[in-house]
Amino acid sequence: MISLEVPQKFQQLVDQAQLAAAEFFRPHSRKYDQAEHTYPKELDMLAAVLDGLAASGGGAGAGGVRREEGADKDTGNRNGSNLRLLLGTIEMCWGDVGLLLSMPRQGLGNAAIASVANNEQIKRYQGKWAAMAITEPDTGSDSGAIRTTAVPDGDHYVLNGEKIFVTSGERADCVVVWATVDRALGKAAIKSFVVDRNTPGFELVRLEHKLGIRASDTAHFRLDNVRVHKDNLLGSPDINTDQGFAGVMQTFDNTRPLVAAMAVGVARAALEETRRLLEDAGVAIDYDRPANTQHAAVAIFLQLEADWEAAYLLSLQAAWLADNRKPNSLQASMAKAKAGRAGSDITLRCVELTGALGYSENSLLEKWARDAKILDIFEGTQQIQQLIVARRLLGKSSAELK
């Protein structure tokens, strides 16, 4: 049975991540929001510390984890790498989402590599910073409609296409590119390839100017006859039409709970700051009294806290299932849908509750509201997550429920 308490063995991790968020992220949050596309050099030292923690089994960043090997249904509960990483991500995003996404060697591409790479690939890309390139100009939220092609050519694949909204694309050492090896076979033919940034034909078109997470660079790439060795293909090269999109979707089962954790972290930051500002204004929150007998702002705040807790618990569940080698696709999408929407709603309502203080740059509340919006969009939009959840609950295929 899942426990709702932070496991004792992870408490030191949580404390360390909270300290890093408070001492490194918060003090530089506004600076790099205003200096978009400027690399936060202060992160280099913190990244080195996190690399050391990861090597000792206590990493706290947003890098990749593998599902625990050797877990058995009959051996009891296991609190492992997925839960550890999720808890660390929540704390770090309490500090700043954009700066976490700017952390060297902690990209979503690292999570993709950890999810489906073989042991040789894991070793080869250890210590590399990997971005992930899924979205294309004409595909929107439908990852299954990817048009970037990967054509076999001897010991290589030749990739052609365009990728947009690649987080940390300019700064990363390599990019996990999703491409189809046969358009006629649909989603089953979509594979992911690790492409080194200096590969000929892999062109950075531009960096995007964004509403939020400005500390993180977001790149647009063009692939023009990019040759990638077959050993850089993640997972099996075989096309299994019975399995469909499931092989690639395993990446999302690991990364969606992490994005949910980011939303949970920034929403908690907004709630804590709003509580402080309300109390400074003489608006006290009393948990022993019904909400409708208290100040209207208190009633709204209590509703937001309840919404936050639901998102938090769903995120824990998705990570716990992964650690215990149980299917978690449904729970990963539920966590992403709930946390993504709750994070955006909570941060915006906190701006409203605090009035001019929340809307101005005197507080980070307005920044958190901008940052939170992307967490309801990337790694699958709110609408896509709800569609996936509906299909799972109703037992419908993608062809039956669109």
Helices and strands as residue ranges (DSSP letters): G 8-10, H 11-20, I 21-25, H 26-34, H 43-55, G 73-75, H 81-95, H 97-101, H 108-116, H 119-124, E 130-133, G 143-145, E 149-153, E 156-167, E 174-180, G 183-189, E 190-196, E 202-207, E 218-229, G 230-232, E 233-234, H 246-280, G 291-293, H 296-323, H 329-354, H 356-359, H 365-374, H 382-394
